[in-house]
Amino acid sequence: MTSYFRPNIDAMAGYVPGEQPKPGTNILKLNTNENPYPPSPAAMAMLWSIDGEWLRRYPDPYANDFRQAVSDALGIPASWVIVGNGSDDVLNMLVRACAAADRTVAYPMPTYVLYRTLTEMQPANIVEIPYGEDFRLPLAELVAANAAITFIASPNSPSGHVVPIGDLRELARQVSGVLVVDEAYVDFADETALPLVHEFENVIVIRTLSKGYSLAGLRLGFGIAQPALLEGLFKVKDSYNIDAIACLVGTAAMRDQAYKNACAEYVKASRSQLRQDLKNLGFRVWESQTNFLLVQVPQADHPQADAEKIYLDLKERGILIRYFKQSGLDDKLRITVGTDAQNQVLLEALQSIMLD
């Protein structure tokens, strides 16, 4: 069969999202790190109040109302914000603007696999540097890669760890290209890299409303960087990448920081309890500053335990978690933190599976 695609597109596997059952399906969904709590009441009120005139007209191409809401919430100039159709859109802008066949993109592994997908699409050279068992940042190796873009997810998925800001600062000092700090899960963390944006012109911090704001279905994210760096990204941005509904609802959610912060505290409390309960079942559980936990299946007391089998057994019981069939992760599972009631259903199912 004739191929109509570039060779790199034929060769790549493509990104595989987590399973998304249809709304209303009787499934406990703990596989794609959605927030278990509903969006802000202010965001929902805005959704119900939208007038048809907003849909008839093209939206603001720069989502300026939302940029101002981000500015007010985070204390940075609105001109330092670029808005995307989800944070993935901002990542795509960066790759389109900075990566090329004679340039390199680098990142530590395991991490968000979309970095690889976007780079393969460009295409550009990829340097993947393994994290050690302690998930310490491989600083020297990342600097040696001499990359046009260095991606660091902090907090990281699937490990849940945060890269200390001191390590990120040193990386920003030494890399020759753009340092992208992907803070998709920052609302559940104790530390942010946002101060680095003020210190370095080559740093951009990426955030999303999918996790902390319970708006994964809205598709709204943003990047924060000095205007000189954003200038090139605006050149490759789709003309009207943010629809009017997303801008209005997202602005209302961003202005309701109290609600977002309260929900984040609920998640963090549940995360702490779930971590202890999973350890009591014999799982090894990594510290996490996200809304999920990375766990390794029990070995000593349950030598027959198998991560993929547990994932499949839970799926048969109507519970979805995430299993990554790749080196270094094939004995582990990633579990989204649900409400306390949802977590209890998961724990009872796991206990039953482990006793079989």
N, C-alpha and C positions, 0 to 999 in steps of 0.2 A: 504494500500500500504506500502511495506517495505521501510524504510528510510535508506539511505546509508551514512547519514551525522551524525556528532557529535550532541549531544543534543542541544548545544548552537547555532549551525547553524540552526537547525530546529526551534528554538525559536525566532531567531532574524528576524527583518523586512527587513534589508538590506538598503543600502543608495539609495535614490531616487534623481537622478540628475534633474536639471531644464530641461524643454522641449527644445529640439534641433531640429528645423525644418530643412529640407534639404536645402543645399546651393542653392541660387537662388530663394527660396520661397519668395513671396511678403509679408514679415512679418517684422514689426518693433520690433526688439528683444531687450528688456530691462529687461530681467529676470535672466541672469546668469553673469552679471558684466564683460562682455568683454569690452575691450577698443574700443571706436567707431572709432578710427583712425587706419590707416594701420601700419604694422610693419616698422621698420627702412629701408630706401632704401639700406643701407649697408647690412642688413640681407637678403633682397630680391635679391640683386646682388650676394651674396654668394650662395643662393639657386640655382640660374640659372647657376652658374659656377661649380657645383659639378660634379666631374668626376666619371664615373662608377667604377673606381678602389676603391673608397671609399666605395662603396656598396658591392664589391666582398669580401673585407676583414672584419674581425671582428673589431669593433671599439675599441678605447682606453677604457679599463674597468674602468678607473678613470676619464675620461673626463678632462685630465690635461690641455689642451689648454683653456678650459672653466674655470677651477679653477684659472688659471693664470689671465684670463680676470677679474674674480670677485676680485681677489687679487688687481689688478691694479686699479679697479674702486672704491673699498671700503677701500683700505688701510689696508688689513689684510693679513697674510701669506697664501699662496695657500694651505699649509698643514692643515689649519684650515677649509677647505671647503670640503663638501661631496655633490655630485650631484645626483639628483634623476629624475626619469621619471615623472616630475611634483613634486610639493612640497608634494603632497599626498603620493608619494613613500617614501619620507624621513620620514613622519609621520608614515607610515607603518613600516619602519625599526626600529623606536624608540619603537613602541609597541611590535614588535617581539623580540627586544633585551632586553627590560626592564620590560614588564608586564607578569604576570603569574596568575594562579588561586588563589594563596595565596598573591597576591599583588593588590594594588589599583591604579586606574587612576582617577584623579579628575580634574574638570574644572567648571567654572561658566556657568550658563545658562540664556538666550539663547545664543548659539554660534554655531560654525560649527559642524553640526551633524555627520560628518565623525569621530570625536573623539569617539563618542559612538559606531559607527559601527565597527571600528577597534578594540576597546576594547572588544566588544561582540564576535568578531571572535577569540580572543586569547584563551580562555576567561580570563578576570580578573574582579575584583570587580570595580564597577563604583560608584563614588560619584559625583552627580550633585548638585551644590549649586546655588540657584537662585540669580541673580542680583536683586538689589533693583530698584525702579523706577528711581533713579538717575544714575544707572549703576556704582556705586562705587564698587571697587574690594572687595569681601568678604574675606579679608586677613586672619582673625583669623580662619574662617571655613575651608579655603583651607589648612592652616598649620595643623589644627587638623585632617584633613583627612589622614595625614601620608602617602602620595601617593608615589608610585614609579615614576610616571609621573604626573606632573601638567601642563595641557595645558591652555595657555592664548592666545587668538587671540587678537592682538592689532596692528592696528585697528580691531575691532570686527565686525563680521557679525552675525545677521542682524542689529545691533544697529548703527554701524558706529563710535562708540566712541573709543578713545585711552586711554589705561591705563597709567597713569603718570609713568614715569621711576622711580620715588622715591618709588612708591608702588611696582613696580616690583623688585626693588633692595631689599626692605625689605622682599618680598616673597622669593627671592633667598637666602637670609641669613637664613631664618627660615625653609624652606622645607628640608626634608631629602633626597628626590630623585631628579630627573631631572626636571628642569623648562624649558618648551618649549614655546618660544614666537613666535607665528605664525604671521609673518609680510607680509602676502600675499598682503595687500593693502598699504604698507608703502610708495609707490611712490606718493601717494596722501595725505600723512600725514605731519604734522609739527614736529614729534618727532619719534625717533627710539630707540629701546632697545639695539642696537648693542654694546654700551660701556660695557654692563654687561657681554658680552662674555670675555672681558679682565679681569674683576674683579672676576668672579666666574667660577670654573671648572664644575659646574653642570648646566650651562645655555647653551642652544642652540637656536639660532635665525633661523627661517625658512623663506625663500623667494621664490618667483616664478617669471617666465617671462610671466605668463598668463595675468596679469593685466596691469601693467605699460608699459610693452614692447610689448603689442598687439600680444602675441604669445601663446594664449590659446590652439590652435590646434597643437602646436609643442610638448607640454608636457615636460617642462624642469623647474626644481626647484633646490634649494640647501639649505643646512644647514651650519651654521657657529658656530663652537665650538672649544674648545681647543682639541688638538690631542688625549688626553687620553680618552675623551668622544667619539670622532669619531671612535676610535679603535674598540669598540664593534659594532658600526653600520656597519663598513666595513665587519665584519664577517657575517652579515645577509643580506647584499646587494646582489641582483642578480648579476651574474658574469658580464654580459654586459647589464646593465639596461639603458644605454644611447646610442642611435643609432648615427651613424656617422653624419647623416644629422642634427639632433638636436644639436649635439656638435658644428658643423661648423656654423650653422645659429645662434645659441644662443651666440656663442663667438662674432660674428660680431655685434649682437644686444647689447651685454653687453659693447662693446667698443664704441658704439655710444650713450653715456650718454646724449649728448646735445639734440639729437632728442627725446629720452625718456622723458627728463625733460621738453622740450617744449610742448609735447603732454599732459603731466601731468598738466601743467599750464592751458592749454585749458580746460581740464576736470574740474579742480578746479573752474575756472571762470564760466563755465556752471553750475556746481553744486550749486554755490552761487545764481545764477539767478533762477535756477529751484526751489530751496528751497523757495525763496521769492514768486515765482509764485504759488506754491502749497499752501503756507500759505494764499495767497490772495483768493484761492478757498475754504478756510475753513479747510484744512487739518492741523493737528498737525504734525510738521516735526522736527525730532531730528537733532541736530548738527551732522555733519559727517566729518570724515577725510578719507573717502574712495571714490570710484567712484559710490556710490549708496546712496540713501536716504531711511530711514525708516519713514513711514508716518502712521498716524492714521486717519481713515476716519472721516469726519465731523459728529458731533453729534447734536449740538445745533440748527443749521439752517437746518440740513437735518437728522432728526431723523430716516428716513427710509433708510439711507445709510448703506450699508453692504459691508464689505471688499471683501468677496468672490464674491458677485454679481458684484462689480466693476471690479474685476479681470476677471470674465467670460464675462462681457459686453465688456471690452477692447479686450479680445481674439477674440470675434466675429467680432470686427472691425480690426483685423489683428495686434494687439499690445499685446505683451507678457510682463507681469511683474511677480513678484513672490508673491505667497500667501502661507503662512504656516498655515495649519490647526492644530494648537497645542495651548495649554494653554498659555496665555500671548501674543500670536501673532495673534490670530484669528480675531482681529479687526484692523489689521495692514497690510500694503503692503510694499514690498521692490522694489524700482524702480532704475534700473541702469541709470546713467547719460549718455545720448547720446550727439550727436552734438546739437548745438542750434536749427537747423532745425528739428531734430528728437524730441527734447523736445517740440517744438511748436506743432507738430502733436499730441503728447501725451496730452498736455494741452488742446487743442481744443476738443479732444475726451472726456476728463474728464469733461470739462465744459458742453458738450452736454449731457453726462450721468447724471450729477448732476441736470440738468434742466428737465430731463424727469419725 
